[in-house]
Amino acid sequence: MSPPVQRPQAEVLATLTTFLSSRLAAGQRLCVGLSGGRDSVVLLHALAGLRADAFAGGRWRLSAMHVEHGLSEHAAGWAAFCHELCARLAVPLCVVRVAVGRNDRAGLEAAARRARYAAFADCPADWLALAHHRDDQAETVLFRLLRGAGVAGAAGMRSARLLPGGPQLIRPLLDLPRRALANYAAAHSLTWVEDESNADCRFRRNFLRREVLPRLTAVFPGAAPALARAATHFAEAQELLDEVARADRQRVAGIGGRIDLARLCSLSPARARNLLRCELAAAGWRSPDARWLAEAQRQLVGSAAGAQPCLKTEDGELRVHRGLLYVLTGVAPAPPAAVRWEGQGQIAWGERLISFQSVVGGGLSRRRLSGLPVWLRLRQGGEHLQLDARRPRRSLSKLLQEAGVPSWERRRLPLLWAGDELVWVGGGIGCAAAFVCAAGEDGLVIGEEASAASPPAADGALASGPAHR
């Protein structure tokens, strides 16, 4: 039996063991976001020492990821340091280089953070661990409060959350003070790299960390733990608001589960805004500005009288159709104007894939299509389609209106032409009666599905946490 670990190592190792033992299962992959700074070096070193520990049977796999932003002349040296450290600890390392927009309207820090978290979301692991600690949490809460954050923002960083399409992001050291990590580093004689930008107080976070928080702590010695404790209270309050939103969501659900605007307007303004915030968060949007949300609420209330507003942000659009709210995430790729079909199984069409499946006795008649040039095209206007042989041709505009296809989707619909004949329309409209396959005849069934290249949902917390250290 090994001797008990003594302080200061005990504080870090005990915290990690407690945090991970209830989460990490045998065989799972745990990756550390390794910047090369002191805090991430401490986290990686401590986890490397725990690999043979009893929790999870000691069979979990440890790796590291270093994100190179290319913003510093020392970036290559930092990556080399991470390679050397991981080699000594026998930890596999992946270095990911990202492009950061220097003219981003949200600022360089936010642009780098978005790029970094996008890389994290692609990490091939079950868990991604970051080394944020209690002082980081205090800094985050203060930073967000000074920006006028609401309850969700003031709740600070969560100790665990799912990255959309990626691993669970965890912050196992979030309850420990910076001092504990510094003591661990000193006890193990660890070395690390220093990012020179951390000393630049032109960045607002650095100003808070280096100028404001030390002065606050001099007058209020418990400032950092108090701010971190306040974050816990705000997180509890947000849980209650989320429960209210879920109850209200059931009350206002309309056709297809979408929000019915007339019912939304029956809620108090505060509850309506709370529901909208939760709806946008569920769609992957970042927390909207209070003024934007108020304007959105004003226009949505007006839309109950028949207007169809379109409210846009970088994360997507809010639209209204037939009294229902549509939350459209991301900017969908534009479909091509026209694509020739020459027997291929699929054609990319904006955010969709149009599939062509050979069948017998269903879909379009291959005999009728034979010898004709077949094209997928966008709407030009003035098209007509005969869906029923017993009824005359009707304008496509009228058919789309009757089918309830929203106006913004109509101009992106795929239309299949055989020669000069419109033979199929997407969006559930159907086939021209004259081209429907007879029983026993070779046919072609056309389907639509979401493309894997469709834009992912944005992570509402990507622009809100400090850099991993």
Disulfide bonds with the S-S distance in Angstrom:
none
